[in-house]
Structure formats: C-alpha cells, structure tokens
C-alpha cells in the first residue's frame, strides 16, 4: 500500500505549534517580578538608603528603649515607657529624643549596605535557586549580620552613650567626636567592641528568625492574592517586615539588655564589668532587678523593630525595583 502525506488533509489552520522556550522559568512572572539579579553595588545602595530611613524614622523609640534598659544599673530610675519619655522631655526637651542620631547615621548607612549585599550574595549561593529554602535564608541572614555588626558596633556604642548622657550634666558627652576621643583616651579602642560578641550572639538568632519569617510571610501574602500581587507588593513587604521584626525583637530582648549594659558601662553611674562576659552581666541584672530585668524595654524594642523592619524592607524593595527599571531602560536604549 502506498503511503501518502496526511498532514495537509488533517491540517487545522487554528492550531499552531507552541515551542518550548529554552530560558523559560515558571517562578518569574509579570505579577511577581524578581529584582535579585542586580549588580552588587546596587544592592549596597538600596540597603544603605533603607537602613538610614529605618533608623532615622524610629530613633526616638530607640532612645527610650536605651534609657529603659540601662535603668538596672543606672541611678536614673525609669518605671516604664511613658515615664521614660516624660523624663527625657523634661530634661532635654524634644531634642533629647534625637541625641546620638548623627552617630546612627554614620553607622547605619555603611552597615546596612554590607548587610543587604552580603544577604543577597549568600542567599543566591546557599539556596541554589530554591526560593522556598528557609534554612538558606536564615543562614544568609546570619552571615550578613556578623559582617555588618563589625562595622556598626562602634557607632552603636557611641550612639547609646549619647542617648544616655543627656541633660548636659557633669561628664556628659558634647557630641559624636567628643565621645569617640574620650572613649579612646580613657578606655582604649577595645571599648568600641566590648559588646561585639554579645551583639553577634543576639543578632544571629534575631536575623535568622527575622529573614526566615519575612520570606515565609511574604510568600504567603503573595499567594493569597497572586492576581493583584503587583499592586500589593508594597503592603506585602511592609506587612511581612513588621511581622518578622516584632517576632525577632521579642525573642532576643534579654541579649539586647546585656548589650546595652556593656555599651553604656560607666556612663551616668552605670556599672562597670570586670570581664564583660554575657554570664557576668546577666547575673548582675538578675541580682539587681530579677529575671524581669532581662525583658526590660521589650515594649519599645518591639515598637521600634516592627515598624522599622516594615519601613526598611519596603524601602529596600522599592530601591531594588527602581534599579531594575533603570537597568531595563538602559538596556533598551
């Protein structure tokens, strides 16, 4: 039997073959654009801006938290958030809430530039392209905080001493550089890193909880309304960031109290510690104020970190989106 080509006979003009694109990826969609392929320096700029905006916006709450956490060893006795706020306003006026903000600005920009760029680099390296790898997100966050804390800790110490030594009394620091010079002269360079070990031990679990919670919450929120996700991206990042910041801040408050005591020792009559170990400081806090002393300042800490993380992540993602559009426009030109 002779064979014939049946294709013309059964050809349907409405059916077109659909080839498989070689570079098609299911995870990259119009409704949920990815900005993770940016150059390293753009991650640094976006992170630096996000960190500065976050800390500047929430600085007054951070000042109140610092004063409350130092109360266990300092003769200034604050009872709670409201009385701490009243005391600051009475002593220094509204400007007292922003004492030390220059030190924060000098530290937050570079530290957050390193923080987010290291996070993005490690996330890509550890996850192997799997966006649902929570362990990779947590490990990336830990690497980011260990690196950025080495930059931020000295200025954080200066910032907290300025926050605590308000009122212009005897021994009060006149500003950032006065504090830096006096600490170098009276205590040596090591004083700037007296709390570094505690900071890393605190921020490692904080960051692990924070990033894992943020990525999980963001993905969950995006899945709730995938069709309108592009319109809701700002609120998605803000909500996920707030949830991550609130949970991580409460969990790590005891270590934050220890860090504050180490950074502010000798200021305003606060205790000095012989070896500066976490165990030594913890025992002193418990002896003076009981176990509740380890949770002192948890309310302002949560009130700081929840909106701060919301602001930070929203600003960071907006910065990444800006650079993505900028890169695309240059690519088309």
KEKE-3310 file (N, C-alpha, C; in steps of 0.2 Angstrom, whole numbers, plus 5000, padded with zeros to 4 digits):
npx = (5004:5003:5010:5004:5006:4997:4996:4992:4979:4973:4976:4973:4970:4968:4976:4991:5008:5017:5032:5044:5051:5068:5074:5064:5056:5047:5045:5047:5037:5025:5017:5024:5038:5055:5069:5082:5093:5102:5117:5131:5134:5122:5113:5120:5118:5104:5102:5109:5102:5089:5092:5096:5084:5076:5081:5082:5069:5064:5071:5068:5060:5070:5079:5072:5070:5084:5087:5078:5083:5095:5092:5093:5106:5109:5108:5097:5080:5069:5052:5043:5038:5031:5035:5048:5049:5043:5053:5064:5059:5057:5070:5079:5070:5061:5072:5081:5076:5082:5096:5112:5109:5117:5128:5121:5118:5130:5134:5124:5122:5133:5134:5122:5122:5132:5126:5114:5119:5128:5118:5110:5120:5124:5112:5109:5119:5118:5105:5103:5095:5082:5068:5061:5069:5071:5081:5092:5089:5089:5103:5109:5106:5112:5126:5126:5123:5134:5144:5140:5139:5152:5155:5145:5144:5154:5149:5136:5139:5143:5132:5123:5128:5128:5114:5111:5118:5112:5106:5116:5124:5138:5152:5145:5144:5148:5146:5147:5161:5167:5164:5170:5184:5185:5182:5192:5204:5201:5197:5202:5204:5197:5185:5176:5172:5167:5155:5153:5154:5142:5133:5133:5130:5117:5111:5113:5103:5092:5092:5091:5078:5071:5074:5069:5056:5052:5053:5045:5032:5031:5030:5018:5008:5009:5004:4991:4984:4987:4984:4983:4995:5005:5001:5000:5012:5020:5013:5013:5027:5029:5020:5025:5038:5035:5029:5040:5050:5044:5042:5055:5062:5056:5060:5074:5076:5082:5096:5098:5097:5108:5118:5116:5119:5133:5138:5135:5142:5149:5144:5134:5134:5132:5135:5152:5159:5170:5175:5167:5159:5144:5138:5142:5137:5123:5120:5122:5112:5100:5102:5100:5088:5080:5073:5064:5071:5079:5070:5067:5062:5056:5044:5046:5056:5050:5040:5049:5056:5046:5038:5050:5057:5047:5047:5060:5061:5052:5057:5069:5065:5059:5069:5077:5068:5068:5081:5080:5071:5078:5090:5084:5079:5091:5096:5087:5090)
npy = (4994:5011:5025:5040:5058:5064:5076:5088:5085:5084:5096:5109:5125:5134:5129:5131:5126:5126:5131:5126:5137:5140:5147:5148:5151:5146:5153:5167:5179:5191:5196:5195:5201:5199:5206:5202:5200:5210:5221:5221:5233:5240:5233:5237:5251:5252:5245:5253:5265:5261:5257:5269:5276:5268:5268:5282:5286:5279:5283:5291:5281:5271:5278:5279:5266:5263:5270:5264:5251:5253:5256:5247:5247:5260:5276:5284:5282:5274:5270:5265:5265:5277:5285:5286:5292:5305:5309:5311:5321:5331:5334:5336:5341:5340:5338:5329:5317:5314:5313:5308:5304:5307:5299:5287:5289:5289:5276:5267:5268:5263:5250:5244:5244:5234:5224:5220:5218:5207:5198:5196:5190:5178:5172:5169:5160:5150:5145:5139:5143:5139:5146:5143:5139:5139:5138:5142:5155:5159:5156:5164:5177:5177:5177:5189:5198:5196:5201:5214:5219:5221:5233:5241:5241:5250:5263:5261:5260:5272:5280:5275:5279:5293:5294:5291:5300:5312:5329:5337:5337:5335:5327:5323:5319:5329:5327:5317:5316:5320:5310:5299:5303:5304:5291:5283:5289:5287:5273:5265:5257:5245:5247:5250:5239:5231:5225:5217:5203:5200:5206:5200:5187:5190:5195:5185:5174:5183:5188:5176:5172:5183:5185:5172:5172:5184:5180:5169:5174:5184:5176:5169:5179:5184:5173:5173:5183:5181:5187:5200:5204:5212:5225:5225:5224:5233:5234:5221:5218:5227:5222:5209:5212:5219:5209:5200:5208:5211:5198:5193:5203:5202:5189:5191:5200:5199:5197:5209:5218:5215:5219:5233:5236:5233:5242:5254:5255:5263:5276:5289:5284:5270:5252:5245:5232:5218:5207:5207:5197:5188:5180:5186:5199:5196:5189:5200:5208:5200:5199:5212:5216:5206:5192:5198:5210:5206:5207:5220:5235:5228:5232:5245:5240:5231:5240:5248:5239:5232:5242:5248:5237:5236:5248:5247:5236:5239:5250:5245:5236:5244:5252:5242:5239:5251:5251:5240:5245:5255:5249:5241:5251:5257:5246:5245:5256)
npz = (5000:4995:5003:5009:5012:5025:5032:5026:5024:5036:5042:5053:5053:5064:5074:5081:5082:5098:5103:5115:5125:5128:5139:5148:5164:5177:5189:5187:5184:5177:5187:5199:5200:5199:5207:5210:5202:5202:5200:5212:5218:5217:5226:5238:5238:5239:5251:5260:5259:5264:5277:5283:5282:5290:5303:5306:5306:5317:5328:5340:5348:5349:5358:5370:5373:5375:5387:5396:5397:5403:5415:5426:5431:5432:5441:5437:5437:5428:5426:5416:5399:5397:5407:5405:5393:5397:5407:5398:5390:5399:5404:5393:5383:5367:5358:5365:5362:5350:5352:5348:5335:5325:5326:5323:5310:5304:5306:5302:5288:5280:5287:5284:5270:5268:5275:5267:5255:5257:5262:5250:5241:5248:5249:5236:5234:5244:5242:5230:5220:5224:5230:5241:5252:5268:5277:5270:5269:5282:5286:5277:5282:5295:5291:5285:5296:5305:5298:5295:5308:5313:5307:5312:5326:5334:5331:5336:5349:5353:5349:5359:5371:5370:5370:5383:5391:5392:5395:5399:5410:5422:5415:5404:5386:5373:5360:5345:5341:5352:5361:5355:5355:5369:5374:5367:5374:5387:5389:5379:5363:5363:5369:5360:5355:5365:5366:5355:5354:5361:5354:5341:5345:5349:5337:5328:5330:5330:5317:5310:5313:5309:5295:5290:5294:5287:5273:5272:5276:5267:5255:5258:5259:5246:5239:5243:5236:5221:5208:5210:5215:5211:5212:5226:5231:5239:5251:5255:5257:5268:5278:5280:5284:5296:5304:5305:5311:5323:5330:5330:5338:5351:5355:5356:5366:5380:5377:5371:5381:5389:5380:5379:5393:5393:5383:5388:5400:5414:5411:5416:5429:5428:5430:5429:5421:5425:5417:5406:5401:5395:5404:5416:5416:5414:5426:5435:5432:5435:5448:5453:5448:5446:5436:5427:5424:5413:5402:5401:5393:5382:5376:5370:5361:5353:5348:5341:5332:5324:5316:5310:5303:5294:5287:5283:5274:5265:5259:5254:5245:5236:5232:5225:5215:5208:5203:5195:5185:5180:5175:5165:5156:5152:5146:5135:5128)
capx = (5000:5007:5009:5003:5006:4991:4996:4988:4972:4970:4978:4968:4973:4968:4980:4998:5013:5019:5038:5046:5057:5074:5075:5058:5056:5040:5045:5047:5030:5024:5014:5029:5044:5061:5074:5088:5099:5105:5124:5132:5134:5115:5111:5123:5115:5097:5102:5111:5096:5084:5095:5096:5077:5073:5084:5081:5062:5062:5076:5065:5059:5076:5082:5068:5072:5091:5086:5074:5087:5101:5090:5095:5112:5110:5104:5091:5075:5063:5047:5041:5039:5028:5039:5055:5048:5042:5059:5068:5057:5058:5077:5082:5066:5061:5079:5084:5074:5087:5103:5115:5107:5122:5132:5117:5118:5137:5135:5118:5122:5138:5132:5116:5125:5135:5121:5109:5123:5130:5112:5108:5125:5123:5105:5109:5124:5116:5098:5103:5089:5076:5066:5057:5074:5071:5087:5097:5088:5092:5110:5112:5105:5117:5132:5125:5124:5141:5149:5138:5140:5158:5155:5140:5145:5157:5145:5131:5141:5144:5125:5119:5131:5125:5107:5110:5121:5108:5105:5122:5127:5145:5154:5141:5147:5146:5144:5150:5168:5169:5163:5175:5190:5186:5182:5199:5208:5200:5195:5205:5200:5193:5179:5171:5169:5166:5148:5153:5152:5135:5129:5133:5126:5110:5109:5112:5096:5087:5092:5089:5071:5069:5074:5065:5049:5050:5052:5039:5026:5030:5027:5011:5004:5009:5000:4984:4981:4993:4982:4984:5001:5010:4998:5000:5019:5022:5010:5016:5034:5028:5017:5029:5043:5033:5029:5047:5053:5041:5044:5063:5064:5054:5064:5081:5077:5087:5103:5099:5098:5115:5122:5116:5123:5140:5140:5134:5145:5152:5140:5128:5134:5131:5140:5157:5160:5177:5177:5162:5156:5137:5136:5143:5132:5116:5120:5121:5105:5096:5103:5098:5081:5076:5073:5061:5076:5081:5065:5066:5062:5054:5039:5049:5060:5045:5038:5054:5058:5040:5038:5057:5058:5042:5050:5067:5060:5048:5062:5074:5062:5057:5076:5078:5063:5070:5087:5078:5068:5084:5094:5080:5078:5097:5096:5083:5092)
capy = (5000:5017:5029:5047:5063:5065:5082:5093:5083:5085:5102:5114:5132:5137:5126:5132:5123:5130:5128:5127:5142:5137:5150:5149:5150:5147:5157:5174:5181:5198:5198:5195:5202:5197:5211:5199:5200:5217:5222:5221:5240:5242:5230:5241:5257:5251:5243:5259:5270:5258:5257:5276:5278:5265:5271:5289:5287:5276:5285:5292:5275:5268:5282:5277:5259:5263:5273:5259:5245:5255:5258:5242:5249:5267:5279:5287:5277:5275:5265:5262:5268:5283:5289:5287:5298:5311:5311:5314:5328:5336:5335:5338:5343:5335:5337:5324:5310:5313:5314:5302:5302:5308:5293:5282:5290:5287:5268:5263:5268:5258:5244:5241:5242:5227:5219:5218:5215:5200:5193:5194:5186:5172:5169:5166:5155:5144:5142:5135:5145:5137:5152:5141:5136:5144:5137:5146:5162:5160:5156:5171:5182:5176:5179:5196:5202:5195:5206:5221:5221:5223:5240:5245:5241:5256:5269:5260:5261:5280:5282:5273:5283:5299:5294:5290:5305:5319:5334:5342:5337:5333:5321:5322:5320:5335:5325:5311:5316:5321:5304:5295:5304:5302:5283:5281:5291:5284:5266:5262:5255:5239:5248:5251:5232:5227:5222:5214:5196:5199:5209:5194:5181:5192:5197:5179:5172:5188:5189:5170:5172:5189:5183:5166:5174:5188:5177:5165:5179:5187:5172:5168:5185:5184:5168:5174:5186:5182:5191:5208:5204:5218:5231:5225:5222:5237:5232:5214:5219:5231:5218:5204:5215:5221:5203:5197:5212:5210:5192:5193:5208:5200:5183:5192:5206:5198:5199:5217:5222:5214:5223:5240:5237:5233:5248:5260:5255:5269:5282:5290:5280:5263:5248:5243:5224:5216:5203:5209:5191:5188:5177:5190:5204:5193:5188:5206:5211:5196:5201:5219:5218:5199:5190:5203:5214:5204:5209:5227:5238:5224:5235:5249:5237:5229:5246:5250:5234:5231:5247:5249:5232:5237:5253:5245:5231:5242:5255:5241:5233:5249:5253:5236:5240:5257:5250:5236:5249:5259:5244:5239:5257:5257:5240:5246:5262)
capz = (5000:4995:5009:5007:5017:5028:5035:5023:5024:5043:5045:5056:5052:5070:5079:5080:5087:5103:5105:5122:5126:5131:5145:5152:5171:5180:5195:5185:5181:5177:5193:5204:5197:5203:5207:5213:5198:5201:5202:5219:5221:5218:5232:5243:5238:5241:5258:5264:5260:5268:5284:5286:5283:5295:5310:5307:5307:5323:5333:5347:5351:5351:5363:5375:5374:5378:5394:5400:5398:5407:5422:5431:5434:5432:5446:5434:5438:5424:5428:5410:5393:5397:5412:5402:5388:5401:5409:5393:5388:5405:5405:5387:5378:5361:5355:5368:5359:5344:5354:5346:5329:5320:5326:5320:5303:5302:5306:5299:5280:5278:5289:5280:5263:5268:5277:5262:5249:5259:5262:5243:5239:5252:5248:5230:5234:5248:5240:5224:5216:5228:5234:5247:5256:5274:5280:5266:5271:5289:5286:5274:5287:5300:5288:5284:5302:5308:5294:5296:5315:5314:5305:5315:5333:5337:5331:5340:5356:5353:5349:5365:5376:5369:5372:5390:5394:5390:5401:5399:5416:5423:5411:5398:5380:5369:5353:5342:5341:5359:5364:5352:5358:5376:5375:5365:5378:5394:5389:5374:5357:5364:5372:5355:5353:5371:5366:5349:5354:5363:5348:5336:5348:5349:5331:5324:5331:5328:5310:5307:5314:5305:5287:5288:5295:5282:5267:5273:5277:5260:5250:5260:5257:5239:5237:5245:5230:5216:5203:5211:5219:5209:5215:5233:5233:5245:5258:5256:5260:5274:5282:5281:5288:5303:5307:5306:5316:5330:5332:5331:5343:5357:5357:5358:5371:5385:5375:5369:5388:5391:5375:5381:5399:5391:5379:5392:5407:5417:5409:5421:5435:5426:5432:5425:5422:5425:5411:5401:5398:5395:5410:5422:5415:5416:5434:5438:5430:5438:5455:5454:5445:5445:5429:5423:5421:5406:5397:5401:5386:5376:5373:5365:5356:5348:5344:5336:5326:5319:5310:5307:5298:5289:5283:5280:5269:5259:5256:5251:5239:5232:5229:5220:5209:5205:5199:5190:5180:5177:5171:5159:5152:5149:5141:5129:5124)
cpx = (5004:5005:5008:5004:4999:4990:4992:4980:4969:4973:4973:4972:4973:4972:4987:5003:5016:5026:5040:5052:5062:5075:5069:5058:5050:5040:5045:5041:5030:5021:5018:5036:5050:5066:5081:5094:5102:5113:5125:5131:5127:5112:5113:5119:5108:5097:5104:5105:5091:5086:5094:5089:5074:5075:5082:5073:5060:5067:5073:5063:5065:5079:5078:5070:5079:5090:5083:5079:5093:5098:5092:5102:5114:5106:5098:5086:5069:5058:5045:5041:5037:5032:5046:5054:5047:5049:5064:5066:5058:5066:5080:5077:5065:5067:5082:5082:5079:5094:5106:5113:5112:5127:5128:5118:5125:5138:5130:5119:5127:5136:5127:5118:5128:5130:5117:5113:5125:5124:5111:5113:5125:5117:5106:5114:5122:5109:5098:5098:5082:5073:5062:5062:5074:5077:5092:5095:5090:5099:5113:5111:5110:5124:5132:5126:5130:5145:5147:5139:5147:5159:5151:5141:5149:5153:5138:5132:5141:5136:5122:5122:5129:5118:5106:5113:5118:5108:5110:5125:5135:5147:5150:5145:5144:5144:5148:5157:5171:5169:5168:5182:5191:5186:5189:5204:5208:5199:5199:5201:5195:5186:5173:5168:5168:5159:5148:5150:5145:5131:5128:5129:5118:5107:5108:5105:5091:5086:5089:5081:5068:5068:5069:5058:5047:5049:5046:5032:5025:5027:5020:5006:5004:5004:4992:4980:4986:4991:4984:4990:5005:5007:4999:5007:5021:5019:5012:5023:5033:5025:5021:5035:5041:5032:5035:5050:5050:5042:5051:5065:5062:5058:5071:5082:5082:5094:5104:5100:5105:5120:5122:5120:5131:5142:5140:5138:5150:5149:5134:5128:5133:5137:5146:5158:5167:5179:5172:5159:5148:5135:5136:5138:5125:5115:5119:5114:5100:5096:5100:5091:5077:5076:5069:5065:5079:5076:5063:5067:5060:5048:5042:5053:5056:5042:5043:5055:5052:5040:5045:5058:5053:5045:5056:5065:5056:5053:5067:5071:5061:5064:5078:5074:5065:5076:5085:5075:5074:5088:5090:5079:5085:5098:5093:5086:5099)
cpy = (5006:5021:5036:5052:5065:5072:5087:5092:5085:5091:5107:5121:5136:5135:5128:5129:5128:5127:5130:5132:5139:5140:5152:5147:5151:5152:5165:5175:5188:5200:5198:5195:5201:5203:5208:5199:5206:5217:5223:5228:5242:5239:5235:5248:5257:5249:5249:5264:5267:5258:5264:5278:5275:5268:5278:5290:5284:5278:5286:5286:5271:5272:5280:5270:5259:5265:5268:5253:5247:5256:5253:5244:5256:5271:5283:5281:5278:5269:5261:5266:5276:5288:5290:5292:5305:5314:5314:5321:5333:5338:5338:5341:5338:5333:5331:5317:5309:5314:5307:5300:5303:5302:5287:5283:5287:5279:5265:5263:5263:5251:5240:5240:5235:5222:5216:5215:5208:5195:5191:5189:5179:5168:5165:5159:5149:5141:5138:5137:5143:5143:5150:5138:5141:5143:5141:5153:5164:5161:5162:5177:5182:5179:5187:5200:5201:5200:5213:5224:5224:5230:5244:5246:5247:5262:5268:5261:5269:5282:5281:5277:5290:5299:5294:5296:5312:5323:5339:5342:5335:5327:5319:5323:5325:5333:5319:5311:5317:5314:5299:5296:5302:5295:5281:5283:5288:5276:5262:5259:5249:5241:5249:5244:5228:5223:5218:5207:5195:5201:5203:5189:5183:5192:5190:5176:5177:5188:5182:5170:5177:5187:5177:5168:5179:5185:5172:5169:5182:5183:5170:5173:5186:5179:5169:5178:5187:5186:5198:5209:5210:5224:5231:5224:5227:5235:5225:5214:5222:5226:5212:5206:5217:5214:5200:5201:5211:5204:5191:5197:5205:5194:5185:5198:5205:5200:5206:5221:5221:5218:5230:5241:5237:5239:5254:5260:5261:5276:5283:5286:5272:5259:5247:5235:5222:5212:5204:5203:5192:5185:5182:5196:5202:5192:5195:5209:5207:5198:5207:5220:5211:5197:5195:5209:5213:5206:5216:5231:5234:5227:5240:5246:5234:5234:5249:5245:5232:5236:5248:5244:5233:5242:5251:5241:5235:5247:5251:5238:5238:5252:5248:5237:5246:5255:5245:5240:5253:5255:5242:5245:5258:5252:5241:5252:5260)
cpz = (5000:5001:5006:5013:5019:5031:5032:5024:5031:5046:5047:5056:5059:5075:5077:5085:5092:5105:5112:5122:5130:5138:5149:5159:5174:5186:5193:5181:5181:5184:5199:5202:5202:5202:5209:5209:5197:5203:5209:5222:5222:5224:5238:5244:5241:5249:5262:5265:5265:5275:5287:5287:5289:5302:5311:5309:5314:5329:5339:5351:5354:5357:5370:5378:5378:5385:5398:5401:5402:5414:5428:5435:5435:5437:5443:5434:5434:5426:5421:5404:5394:5402:5409:5397:5392:5404:5404:5391:5393:5405:5399:5382:5372:5358:5358:5365:5353:5346:5352:5339:5323:5320:5323:5312:5300:5301:5302:5291:5278:5280:5285:5273:5263:5270:5271:5256:5251:5259:5255:5240:5242:5250:5241:5230:5238:5246:5234:5219:5219:5232:5240:5252:5262:5277:5277:5268:5278:5289:5283:5278:5292:5297:5287:5291:5306:5304:5295:5303:5317:5312:5310:5323:5336:5337:5335:5347:5358:5354:5356:5371:5376:5371:5379:5394:5393:5396:5402:5406:5416:5419:5405:5391:5376:5362:5351:5343:5348:5362:5361:5355:5365:5378:5373:5371:5385:5394:5384:5368:5358:5366:5366:5353:5359:5370:5359:5349:5356:5357:5343:5339:5348:5342:5326:5324:5328:5320:5307:5307:5309:5298:5286:5289:5289:5275:5267:5273:5270:5255:5252:5258:5250:5236:5238:5239:5225:5210:5204:5215:5217:5212:5223:5236:5239:5251:5260:5260:5267:5279:5284:5285:5295:5307:5309:5311:5323:5333:5335:5337:5350:5360:5359:5363:5376:5383:5373:5376:5390:5386:5377:5388:5397:5387:5383:5399:5408:5415:5414:5427:5434:5428:5427:5427:5421:5419:5405:5398:5399:5401:5416:5422:5417:5423:5437:5438:5434:5446:5457:5453:5444:5437:5424:5420:5414:5400:5397:5395:5380:5372:5368:5359:5351:5344:5339:5330:5321:5314:5307:5302:5292:5284:5279:5274:5263:5255:5252:5245:5234:5228:5224:5214:5205:5200:5194:5184:5176:5173:5164:5154:5148:5144:5134:5124:5120)
residu = (UNK:UNK:UNK:UNK:UNK:UNK:UNK:UNK:UNK:UNK:UNK:UNK:UNK:UNK:UNK:UNK:UNK:UNK:UNK:UNK:UNK:UNK:UNK:UNK:UNK:UNK:UNK:UNK:UNK:UNK:UNK:UNK:UNK:UNK:UNK:UNK:UNK:UNK:UNK:UNK:UNK:UNK:UNK:UNK:UNK:UNK:UNK:UNK:UNK:UNK:UNK:UNK:UNK:UNK:UNK:UNK:UNK:UNK:UNK:UNK:UNK:UNK:UNK:UNK:UNK:UNK:UNK:UNK:UNK:UNK:UNK:UNK:UNK:UNK:UNK:UNK:UNK:UNK:UNK:UNK:UNK:UNK:UNK:UNK:UNK:UNK:UNK:UNK:UNK:UNK:UNK:UNK:UNK:UNK:UNK:UNK:UNK:UNK:UNK:UNK:UNK:UNK:UNK:UNK:UNK:UNK:UNK:UNK:UNK:UNK:UNK:UNK:UNK:UNK:UNK:UNK:UNK:UNK:UNK:UNK:UNK:UNK:UNK:UNK:UNK:UNK:UNK:UNK:UNK:UNK:UNK:UNK:UNK:UNK:UNK:UNK:UNK:UNK:UNK:UNK:UNK:UNK:UNK:UNK:UNK:UNK:UNK:UNK:UNK:UNK:UNK:UNK:UNK:UNK:UNK:UNK:UNK:UNK:UNK:UNK:UNK:UNK:UNK:UNK:UNK:UNK:UNK:UNK:UNK:UNK:UNK:UNK:UNK:UNK:UNK:UNK:UNK:UNK:UNK:UNK:UNK:UNK:UNK:UNK:UNK:UNK:UNK:UNK:UNK:UNK:UNK:UNK:UNK:UNK:UNK:UNK:UNK:UNK:UNK:UNK:UNK:UNK:UNK:UNK:UNK:UNK:UNK:UNK:UNK:UNK:UNK:UNK:UNK:UNK:UNK:UNK:UNK:UNK:UNK:UNK:UNK:UNK:UNK:UNK:UNK:UNK:UNK:UNK:UNK:UNK:UNK:UNK:UNK:UNK:UNK:UNK:UNK:UNK:UNK:UNK:UNK:UNK:UNK:UNK:UNK:UNK:UNK:UNK:UNK:UNK:UNK:UNK:UNK:UNK:UNK:UNK:UNK:UNK:UNK:UNK:UNK:UNK:UNK:UNK:UNK:UNK:UNK:UNK:UNK:UNK:UNK:UNK:UNK:UNK:UNK:UNK:UNK:UNK:UNK:UNK:UNK:UNK:UNK:UNK:UNK:UNK:UNK:UNK:UNK:UNK:UNK:UNK:UNK:UNK:UNK:UNK:UNK:UNK:UNK:UNK:UNK:UNK:UNK:UNK:UNK:UNK:UNK:UNK:UNK:UNK:UNK:UNK:UNK:UNK:UNK:UNK:UNK:UNK:UNK:UNK:UNK:UNK:UNK:UNK:UNK:UNK:UNK:UNK:UNK:UNK:UNK:UNK:UNK)
# end
